[in-house]
């Protein structure tokens, strides 16, 4: 059974430096957190490759993308 998850990407370095606290997320339907993460990572890779990551449009490594990611299962309202 699939659930809905939000995969969040947060620029923690910017937060620590007080430059920005930008986060963005994508909501996906998946059977597990790990599947949701992989779907989210695919979208993040595309954004990173085409535009760079918000807010400064800087391209980051795969490892940095994974460090930015957090998965949250959405609960029924």
C-alpha distance (Angstrom), angle and dihedral (degrees) to the residues before:
residue distance angle dihedral
X1 . . .
X2 3.77 . .
X3 3.78 124.9 .
X4 3.77 130.8 -171.0
X5 3.78 119.3 -105.0
X6 3.78 133.5 -179.4
X7 3.78 115.0 -141.5
X8 3.82 108.8 -155.5
X9 3.79 125.3 -160.8
X10 3.80 115.1 -162.4
X11 3.78 128.3 -174.8
X12 3.82 96.1 -133.3
X13 3.80 94.0 174.0
X14 3.78 90.5 57.1
X15 3.80 89.8 47.5
X16 3.81 92.3 51.7
X17 3.78 91.7 49.6
X18 3.78 93.3 45.1
X19 3.81 90.2 -121.5
X20 3.78 97.2 117.6
X21 3.76 141.6 -20.3
X22 3.77 96.1 -152.7
X23 3.77 119.1 162.8
X24 3.75 128.4 168.8
X25 3.74 130.6 -178.8
X26 3.75 144.1 -167.5
X27 3.80 124.4 -149.2
X28 3.79 114.5 -139.9
X29 3.78 139.0 175.0
X30 3.81 111.3 -124.0
X31 3.79 142.8 149.6
X32 3.83 94.3 -125.0
X33 3.78 144.1 8.7
X34 3.79 90.7 -103.6
X35 3.81 91.8 53.4
X36 3.82 89.9 47.5
X37 3.80 89.9 50.8
X38 3.80 91.8 52.3
X39 3.82 91.7 49.7
X40 3.80 90.2 48.3
X41 3.80 92.0 46.6
X42 3.80 90.3 53.2
X43 3.81 89.8 55.7
X44 3.81 92.2 43.9
X45 3.80 91.2 51.2
X46 3.80 89.8 53.9
X47 3.81 92.5 48.9
X48 3.81 91.4 44.8
X49 3.81 92.6 48.8
X50 3.81 96.1 46.0
X51 3.80 103.2 35.7
X52 3.81 111.7 -0.4
X53 3.78 123.5 -116.2
X54 3.79 122.7 -56.0
X55 2.94 138.6 -74.7
X56 3.81 98.2 23.8
X57 3.82 99.8 21.8
X58 3.79 92.4 -123.6
X59 3.80 116.4 156.3
X60 3.80 113.1 -127.1
X61 3.79 135.3 -167.6
X62 3.80 125.6 -96.2
X63 3.81 89.2 -107.0
X64 3.80 91.3 54.2
X65 3.82 90.9 49.5
X66 3.81 89.9 53.7
X67 3.82 91.1 48.7
X68 3.81 89.6 53.1
X69 3.83 93.4 51.6
X70 3.80 127.1 99.8
X71 3.80 124.6 171.3
X72 3.80 121.9 -147.5
X73 3.81 123.8 -176.0
X74 3.77 111.5 -135.8
X75 3.79 114.7 -128.5
X76 3.78 125.0 -143.7
X77 3.78 112.6 -94.9
